[in-house]
Structures are given as structure tokens and as C-alpha cells.
Amino acid sequence: MDNQIKIDETQYLNKTLKAMEKSLKTTAAEIKRTNKHIDTVSQSWGDVRLKTDTYSGIVETAASIRQQQQMLSERENSKTRAEHRFTTLTQQIDKPYFARIDFSESATDSGEAETIYIGLSSFSDDNNKFLVYDWRAPVASIYYDGGIGDVTYLTPDGSQRAHVTLKRQFQIEDGVIVTLFDTEEAIGDAMLMSALSGESSTKMKSIVTTIQKEQNKIIRNTAADLLFVQGAAGSGKTAAVLQRVAYLLYRYRGKLTSGQVVLFSPNQLFNDYIDNVLPELGEQNMVQMTFYQYASRRLPKMAVETLQARFEEDQTSSTIALAKGSLAMFDAVTAYAQHLNRKDLKLRSLMFRGEPLISKTRIAEIYYQYNDNYKLSQRLDATRDTLMRSLSARIGSEMRKDWVELAIENLSKQEYDTLVGAGKVRVGDDQENDAASRTRQAQLGDGPKAREFASEKAERQFLSRQIVTQALKPLARQIRRGSFLNINAQFVDLLRQLPNYLDLAQFDLTLSEWQQHVETVIDNLKNKQLSLTDTTLYLYLYDLITGKTGERDIRFLFIDEIQDYTPFQLAFLKFSFPRAKFTVLGDLNQAIFTKDNANNLSRDFAKLFDSDRVERVNLTQTYRSTQQITDFTKYILKGGQNIEAFNRSGQKPRVKLSPNEADMLHQLQQQLTEYSQQHDTTAIITKTLADAQLLSEQLQDTSVTLIQSENQRLAQGTIIVPSYLAKGLEFDAVIIWHADNTRYGQDSERRLLYTVASRAMHSLTLLAEKQVSCLLDHVPEKLYEVES
Ligand SMILES: Nc1ncnc2c1ncn2[C@@H]1O[C@H](COP(=O)(O)OP(=O)(O)OP(=O)(O)O)[C@@H](O)[C@H]1O
């Protein structure tokens, strides 16, 4: 690189750093100043005169408290803003920017080149001149999208053309330019290579400096209602989508908060793995949850099938699962719910003192008395209102019953006082005789002082009304909550009646197979157990009956590892987040829960959206693994040939054969010693949890962490983890335990083996007893080494 260029760039960097330091000082001073102001305001609380003797006094006091609070919150706001600026600046000052582009806007045709520097966030000097542009600014797209020459980029006002004359990349550390180079490509391979050669860690990092053109499309897409990203393992789907969240928060700043963005992730461990990326980009994390958490928190009394059970019980290969997870099933539930408008709503009587106070037959009469064009939710609301009125109407007759008489007799002094409200002084009871207090008194009605009963009869009357009203309160609550709906029975009825709404033959199911299945579900339900598939059905039915309209505040919904969802679950999410734009990421080759059922997922899901608003992006280039590992893993799949490896070289994967498990354990220990010298993180991936637990006992190595549950934290060093928890994660080295036919012998386990093998960044070893898995049959032998 020309020396003059380095001198000029150093000069620009120093100028930027100087301006940043100045701004940092000013901001620090501002924080100090606002802190002082806050202190002063807080201290002046003493000046607020608390006048509580009179009503007008209270009003006056409330007004000055409000004023004080307003002042405080304004100061707090400016403090928060200053603190945010301070944090951003501190982050920026080490690496103020990572790229520069020179370009001219063809539109103006002035021919004069503009120069902009691109960094994590924008920075302008005292004269409001931008020294650094945010990577999310429209113009920064030029950096990611193309090389030198004419380019087009999107702005909120439409496409804009530009002519790029220079693209320069920088590595700046601690405020010093370490390297800088000019490139003609979108993002130079050298920079990407350096980003990918590092060791993995327990936390994912942002890819802001090396976002690829295809990824940039995903990040900046605002038009699609459904953005479907299909990409091979390690093709940067997750990385890109986290950048997308940061982009959206910037693009819609002031209108969109991180609380309005939800990410559904495969498991908690993964949530933990990615939760540093947004803060690193200077943004707050979005809401992250798993589908299991979303569904199970709504049914706290049920034991919803866990991830482990779901994986190990392997119910999903059955035709029943295919039927229950289908869009046809979703339509069937919708149609079944429709018919509840006419009949068959399952109800519970409202019980009072062991007897039905309002019987379920009566409730059904009420529910079905309304006009045909009532919707389910309107019917329910109207029924609630009528039930509330009947409840009030029952007070009179109930007051004359013996139990009330008895309750009055048995009242203690304290209970009596509570009932008549004696001893309670309410605001407004003892007032000066001014206008405000008179109004107040009128609003409050008679105070306790007036509660002197004219006669014993009046007193009894009063007490019995109080007692009955109290006793009926739980029923009022039940009515409000709709507890008279018998959802369990309704769900069972849905399953029983399903053959009227779903063509079982379409799924190769006979009526008796279905009926048998329904009996199993009923047994499980009695034990308060529900599979995840049934939970979704159950919740959808419940929402239709109660007229829940979903979470309308959520604007963007992301679903990672979509291949493990059924079309039914996706349709349910679409129903539950009606105003959200969806971005879904998946790799059909990693469908470990839904297996072949995943094949039509993309088509099925897209059906739920307007076809003009659906966009698909396919990522075939992988970044995670070395060329050798990617070339090996792609042959595990049938049809994985179009996966392109990134040209980063490493060792060939190794297959180690052992005559027995004891020898395999020994091989494992040897391999661990080697890897622990070379790498930061090594994962021993077993197929099941039971395998992981047993291996951990056999190893008896305290430095190896066993990950048994998704609620644990990832640990640096060596871990043992069951396959289904390794989803979405990556490790420097991976050792697959029992990579033989005992664990990976079926064609249906092909995707699982691919998923676990593709977790490796730099090294991969497969340990097998006697013979390696038959699923490697199509992998050319030259792509790996065998040791026995
Ligand atoms: N443009 C990029 N620049 C630098 N690193 C990248 C880039 N894209 C992806 N990576 C890295 O490649 C690795 C794999 O990315 P990521 O986990 O996002 O892939 P994925 O498609 O979600 O994989 P999987 O489907 O296997 O979970 C990560 O370490 C990520 O940081």
C-alpha cells in the first residue's frame, strides 16, 4: 500500500478520534450535569408541602408531586440519552470505522466523488459533519453489495444509483490502523478469511464488517411479509438475521422497539449463545423464546412434552403426526370451531355450595339463544353478560336461605366490622365544607358514619346481602374468565369429530387407527400430559372459541430452524401474531424432529401469505466449517452437492474405529488431549441424553461439562451434549460419539448425522464401534481418514 495513503488515512483517523474524544468528554460532563440536576430535583422533594388534611389540599399536593415527577423524568431521559451516547462512543473509539467508499451519485452527475467512512454507528462532529456513517444507513449498502463501478442501492425513497471508485477496508485496533487494503470485490476474501479463522466461543459474534451480498439482501428487506431463508448448515442464516434485527431497529427507530420483535429459537441454550450480538451492535435484545415456552406458559396446569421427550419418543415419523401437523388439520379445526356456532359447545355448570347454581344446559340455552350471525367470541361475551346478570338476580333468593342465617349468627366482631365497613376512614369522610369536598362526598355516597341501621331487620338485610355477594364472588370471577367452558372436553370432542372435517385417507389413516389414537390422547390428558402437537391444536381451538385476536403489537417475528415446525404450528403463529412480518430461517436438511414432513413446509407456509409478498433467499455458500469438513458433511446428505464450501483449509475429518466401547473411550480421551491443546471449545456430541449421561460417568473427567438441559449455560473447554441440544451451535472441534449403525443406522437419521457433523468449525472426528455408520456410504473415501 502506498505510504501516502497510510499517512492520509492515519490523519483522518486521528481527526475522527480527536472529535470522538472531545464528544466523549462533553457527554461525560453532560451526564454529570444531569446527575446533579436529578439530585437537586430529588432534594427539592422536601419543598413539596404535603397537605393532606383537606381535599383541596390533597389536590394541590398531587399537582406539585406530578410537576416534580415530570421534571425528574425529563432529567432522567436526558441522562439516559447521554449515557447511551457515552456507551456507543466508548465502543466506537477503539474501532471508529471499518470501511471507506468513494463514489459519485450518478443522479446529480456532478462527477465529484463523495467519501464516506462506515462504522458500527454514525458520528458527526461539532459542525454536524458526518465523520462516520452507520452501517445501516442506506448509502452504506454500497459497501456490502458490489465492487467498483455502477451500483444501485435502496433508500426509503426508492432505488438510487451510484458510481463507486474506491472501496477500502480497515482493521483498526485500539485506535491504530493495523491493516488497510483496497478491494474491487464486494467484501474481500482476505477479510472474511480472517473473520472465519478465529476460534469459536460460547457467544456468537456480529458479522457487521463482512456481511455478504446475499446476506445483505436478507438484512435490508422491508417489502416481504414472509421472507423465507433457506440455507445450508453454517451459511450464516442466524448471523444475518441478527444483523437484520439491528437493521430494522435502526430503520424504524422511534416507531419500533426491541420489545416488538420476537425470535423463536430452537432451544434455550441457543438463546444464550446469541444474546451478545445485538448489544455488540449497540442495540437491545429482542424478545427470545422457544415454541415450547410460548405454548406451555399458556397451559400451566399441563405437562407439555419437552424437547427431549419430543426428540427421543420419535412420534413424528407416524402418519398421525403428519396429519395433525398439516394445514388441512388447521382448516379442519377452523371448520370445527365454526360449527360450534350452532351446537356442541362443551360446558360446565356453575357450581355453588356443591349444587349447580346455573346448569350447563341453561348456559347452553343462553349461548345458543343469540342470532345466527353472532361470532363465537360475541356469543361468549353476550353469554358472560347474561350470566353476570343472572348471578346478581340470584342474590335476593339466596339471601333467604338457611346458610346465610347461620353465617350471620356465627359472625365474629371483626368479621362484622369488616362487613359493615366500620372503622374505615375514607378520603372525603371528614371534610371541610368546601365545594370540592361536597362534590367528593356526593361521589362517595354515605360513609360509615351513616351506617347506623334503622332496624334489626335492615341490619340483617344488609348483612345477608353482603354475605351472599361475597360468597358469589368466585362465581363472578369464573364467569369473567370463562371457566364455564369445558375446553378439555371440547378438545376431545374435536378429536372425536375430526373425521367429519378431515379426510383421513389423504394421510393413509383408517378410522379405527384414528379412534385408537384419540383414546391414547384422552388417557394422556387425564394425566395432564399433552404432546407439543396437541398443545398447539388445543390452544388454537381455545383461541377460536374465546375470540383471542393475537398479539397485535408484535411487528416482526423471526423463526429459526423452521424445519422443526409443522405447518400447523406455523399457521398458528401467523394467527397469533397477525400484524407481524415473518422472517423464517431453515435448512430442510437439518429437520431432526419433523424429518420428511418438512419437505413441503416452505410451500405450505407461503400459502398463508399473499404470494406477491413472499420472498425466498437461498444461501448455498457455507462459512462455518473448513473446506474439508463441508465437503465431507455434504455427502452425508442425499442431494447436498450444491452446498459450496468456503475456501478455508484444515485437516480432513477422521473416522476412528474401535473393536469395543472401552477402546472407543480410550480413543476419545486421546482425541480430547489433542484437541484441548489446539482449540478452545470441543463438543462431544452423543445421539441421546442417556448416552451423554453415561459417557460423562465413564469419562470421569471433571474438566468436561455435561450439558443435559437447555437451561444450562454453554461452557468453554470441552462439553458433552446430546444431538438435539447442539442445534444452531458451533464448536472448534466436534467428536461424534458412536457414529456407527447403533445410533445412526437408519436413513431417517441422515439429517441428524449431518446436523451434528456440521457443528464443527476446524476439526471433526467420528468415533465408531466396529464399523462406521452406513450413512457415510456415499462419502468419497478420499474425503476422510480412517484409523483403526
Ligand atoms: N458474512 C460473514 N462474515 C463472517 N462470518 C460469518 C458470515 N456469515 C456467517 N458467518 C459465520 O459462520 C458461522 C455460521 O453462521 P450461522 O450460525 O449464522 O449459520 P446458520 O446458517 O444459522 O447455521 P445452522 O443452520 O447450522 O445453524 C458463524 O460463526 C458466523 O459468525
The ligand as an ORCA input file, in Angstrom:
! r2SCAN-3c Opt
* xyz 0 1
  N     -20.609    -12.757      6.441
  C     -19.991    -13.410      7.400
  N     -18.831    -12.950      7.883
  C     -18.184    -13.605      8.873
  N     -18.633    -14.705      9.456
  C     -19.797    -15.206      9.020
  C     -20.542    -14.592      7.991
  N     -21.658    -15.309      7.802
  C     -21.619    -16.326      8.673
  N     -20.504    -16.270      9.409
  C     -20.104    -17.183     10.468
  O     -20.384    -18.507     10.054
  C     -20.828    -19.279     11.156
  C     -22.160    -19.919     10.861
  O     -23.169    -18.960     10.809
  P     -24.630    -19.219     11.378
  O     -24.567    -19.911     12.683
  O     -25.358    -17.945     11.267
  O     -25.135    -20.255     10.284
  P     -26.567    -20.940     10.156
  O     -26.880    -20.859      8.725
  O     -27.504    -20.342     11.111
  O     -26.164    -22.412     10.559
  P     -27.020    -23.645     11.110
  O     -28.163    -23.845     10.175
  O     -26.035    -24.739     11.048
  O     -27.405    -23.300     12.498
  C     -20.866    -18.340     12.353
  O     -19.650    -18.450     13.062
  C     -20.936    -16.970     11.709
  O     -20.383    -15.972     12.536
*
